[in-house]
């Protein structure tokens, strides 16, 4: 089996995942997985597709992620890993799809408009 390359996106974060057979090592931006994601919630989000398909220690995963915040990056990685697991075995799709792991979350930050304080918030009107 050769290296599988998949892309996942969330908000402004873009994750490129390279899955190769191995012992279960995960590297994120040339850093160790546990050093990059500090909280258990984010670690769980990233490893969720691997846990559901029972592939936690079968593959070495190299991840390049950029843009967005740490949560958006974790969810982008989760989408890319889910897509990679589906390419490995088509039966994985039946376990990942009901969990919503193959759906790209389309929500983006709304842009700020001119003459307003934020996207929807207006300047306070004061009558003097």
N, C-alpha and C positions, 0 to 999 in steps of 0.2 A: 504494500500500500504506500502510495506517495503522500506528500503533505497536502492537506486540505486547507484551502484559504477561503474564508468567508468574512463578510463585512456586516456590522450591525450599527444602527444609528438610534440616538435618543436625544431629543432637544438639539443641542449643537455638538454633542459628543459623537465621535466616529471611532469605532473599534475595528481593527483588523486582527483576525484570529487565525493562527496557523496551528493545525492539529496534526501531530505525527505520532506513530506508535512509540510507546515508552513506558516509564514507570510512574507517571502521575505528577511530574514537575510542572508548575505553572509559573511563568515569568511575565510580568507586566512592565512594559517600558524598560527592559533590562534590569528590573528590580525584582526581588523576591515577592511572591504573592502576599504573604503575611505582612510584609513591610509596607506595601502599597495601600492595601485596604485594611484600615485599623479596626473598624467595628465588625462585630459578628454578623450583623444584619447584612452588610455589604458582601461579606464573604459568603453568606448563605445565598444571596441573590446570584452571585457569579457561579457558584457551584451547583445551583438548582438543576440545570439541564443534565449535568453529569450524574447527579444523584438519582434523578428519575429514570435515567437509562442505564444505570449500573455500570458506568464507565469512569469512575473516579480515579482508578489507579492503572488504567489501560493506556493512557495517552499522555505525551508531553505536549504542553500547550504554550505557545509563545504569542503574546498579545502586544500589539501597538495601539495605544488609545490616545486621542487628542481632543481638545475642546471640551467645553462644558465644565460642570462640577463633578465631584466624586460620585454622587448618586447617579447622575446621568451617564457617566462612564461605566459604572457597574451594570446598569440596565442595557447599555449598548453592547457590552461584552456578553451579557446573558442572551441577547437576541442572536448574536453571531455564533455563539456556542450551540444554541438550539438549531440553527440552520446547518451547522457542521454535523451535528448528531443525526439529522435527517438525511444528509448525504451519505453518511456511513451506512445506515440501515434504514430502509423506508418504513419499517415497523415502528421506529422511534417516533414517527409523526403522530401515531395514534395515542401515544402517552403524553406528548408535549403540547399538542393542539388544544385539548380540553383545559389545560392549565393556563392557556393564553400566552405561552412563551414564543409562539411563532408570529405574533401580531406586532407589527411596528406601531408604536405609540405616536400618533401624528401631532400631538399637542406641542406647540411652540410658543415662545414668549411673544405677546402682541407688541407691536412697535409703539413707541411714544409719538403722540401727535403734537404738532405745533400749536401754541396757544393753550396748552394744557400742561399740568404738572407731571403726569405720567400717562400711561396708555388710556385710562378712563377717568382718572381723578382730575378734577378741574382746579384752577386756582381759586382760593377763597375770595368771595365777593364781599367787599366791605363798603357800606354806604356811610359817607361822612357828611 
